[in-house]
Amino acid sequence: MNEKVILALDFSDKSEVISTVEKFKGKIKWVKVGMELYYSGGPEMIHYLKDQDFSIFLDLKLHDIPNTVSQSLKNLCKLPIDMINVHALGGRVMLSEASKVVKDSLYSPYLIAVTQLTSTDEETFKELGFKTSLVDNVATLSQLAHQCHLDGVVSSAHEVPIIKNLCGPDFLCVTPGIRFSDSSHNDQKRVMTPENALKLGSDFLVMGRSLINNPQLLDLIPGENV
């Protein structure tokens, strides 16, 4: 079973989820439930996937005032999830309070922070008003998440060596934007192949369309235990 790949279930229809997970059941450990699926399927979808024996990354990217995020996490962490995320841009207080809530919750999932989306490139980054480079910002946000006792971050695979150097080898790097060499980039800009991402130290590879459309390619991706 591949324990490195997190299969992104970017669907809103349960029948599509069922047909997809049937193809990968027993072959991968992790699935990702994002906004599209959670907002359509809700907690019922989480319980269904857990009953199918998957570890679940609930990808809702919480970003609000500290109290709102904390109260939201208290409710979400009643679900049998194994990983959840917030936005690092929420700041130190939000991250610290989020960490306390998650660590004290029933299932105590990994808590990771989104740094910059893999759909963001340097041009988009500057349009948002940031004065540093995108890479420097990812490094700063990763260090902040580490200081606030989160388990890791979501980043492009390109930044993984920098993050590991700053935050240590056990600080998790979850990397979307993973594409096979002949796959379309779609809306992703900072992309990398699975093989290269693993060489750079990615702990988890978030993969959706490129793998769902070509499930046989899973055999080409190393899957060491995390």
N, C-alpha and C positions, 0 to 999 in steps of 0.2 A: 504493500500500500504506500502511495506517495504521500508523505507528510509535509512536504514543502509547498505544494500547490494549494492555493485557496481558490476554489471555483466560484466565480462571480455569477450569481443567479440574477441577472439583470432582466427580469421579466415581471409582468404584473398579473399574468394568468397562471393559476395553479396547475392547470393541465400541462403547460410548458415546463414548469418546474418539475413535475412528476416524471415526464418523459426524459428530461435532461438528467436528473439524478439517477434514474434507472441505468443510464449508460455508464455512469461513473461509480456506482455503488460498489464498495469493496476494493476500489482502485485508488480513491483519494480519501483523505481524512477530513479535510476542511471545505466548507462552503461559506460564501459571503451573502448575507441578506442586506441589501442596500435600501435606500429610500423608496425606490419604485416598488419593490416587492413588499417591504414592511408596511407601507401605507395602503397597499391593496389587500394584503393577506393578514397583517397584524400578528398578534401573539400566536394565533392558531398555526401560522406558517412556521414559527419557531418550534413549536411542539411537534409538528409533523416531521420536520427535518431531524430533530433530536431523536424521534422514534425510529428514524431510518439510520441512526447510529453515526451521524455526522457531528463533528465539532463545528461550532457556528461563530462566525465573525459578524456581529451586528454593526453595520457601517452606516451610522446616522450622522456622524460628524457634528456632534453637539457643540454649539457656540452661542452663548448667551450670558447674561449676568450670572455670577457664581451661584446664587441661591436657586435660580431656575434650572441650571444644569445639574446641581446636586439633587434637587427633588426629582428631576426627570430620571437620573441614574438610579435613584432608590427604587423607582418603579420598574425600570427596564432590567435591573439586575435581579429582579424576582423571577425572570425568565431563565431557562437553562441554556445560557449563552457562555461562550468560552473566550470571547474577545469583543471589546467594544471600543469606540473611539470618540474623541473630542477634538476640537480645533485648538492647536497650540496658540493661535492668535488671541484666544480668550484671556491669556495672561496668567500670571503667577498665582493669584488668589483662586481663580476658577480651576486651574489645574490641580492645585494642592487640595482643595476641597473635594474635587472629583476623585482624586486618588484615595482619600480617606473613606469616601462613601463606597467605592468599589471594593477596596480591601476588606471592608467590614460586611460586605453583602453575602448572601447565601452561597452563591456559586463562585464568587471572587474571580471573575474573568480577568484576562490580561486587559490592561487599560493602555491604549496607545494614542498618540496625538498626531493629527494631520499637520504637516509642515506647509508645504506648497503643493498644490495639485499637479499631477503630471501633464495636465492639459495647459499648464502655465509655462510660457517660455520667457526669455529675458525681456522681450518687447512688451508682453502683457504685464509682466512684473513692474516695469517702469511706468506703464499706464496707470497702475494702481497707486502710484505716488511713492514707492519705496526708493530710497537713495542708495542703498547698498546693492551688491550683486545678489542674484537669486540664490546662489550657492552659499554665500555668507549668511543670508537670512535663514536658510534651512539649518545651517550649523548652529546659529544662535538659538533658534526655536527648539532644536534637538537638545541642546544643553539645558535649556529652561525646563523641558519636560523631564529630563534626567534628574535635575535638582528637585523637582516636585514629586519625585518617586513614582513616575509612570514606568511602565514596563518597556516602552519603546515608541517608535514613531512610524508614520506612513511617509514615505519619500520616494523619489525616483531612485532607481538602482545606481545612477551616476553619483549620488551623494553618499552612498553607503560607506565607502572607505573613510571618508571624513568623519561621519557620525560615529563609526566604531572607534576611530582614533580618539575622539573627544569624550565619548561616553562609555567606552569599554566594550569588550566582545560579547557580553551577555545582554546588552541593550538591544532589544529586538528591532529589526528593520523589515518592515512589511512594504513590499514594492509593487505597485500597480504599473501599468504601462509596459507589460511584458508581452513581447510579440515574437513569433517565429520570423526568421529572416525574410521570408517571402509573403508575410501577412500584411494586410492594410493597417495603417496606423489609426484609422478612423479619427476620433477627436483627441487622441493622445499626441503629445509632441516630444516629450522626453522619454523615449522608449529604449528597450534593450532586449536582446534575446535571453531566454531562460538560462542557457549555459553561461553566458557572460555575467548575468546578474548573480548567479550562484558563486562564480569565481570571485566576484567583488565582495561577497559576504552577505548577500540577502538571506534572511531567515525564512521568509515566506514570499512566494510569488503569486500575486493576484492575477488570475487569467480568466477571461470571459469568452468573447466571441471567437477568438482565434483557436481556442481549444475545444469549445463546444461544437464548432463546425468541423473539427478534425480530431475527434477523440483518440484516434490511433496514435497521434503524435505524443500523447502522454508518456508512452514508453521511451521516448527520447530524453525525458527530463529526469535527472537524478533526483532521488527522493529520500535522502538520509533523514534519520530521526532528528527532531529538534530537541 
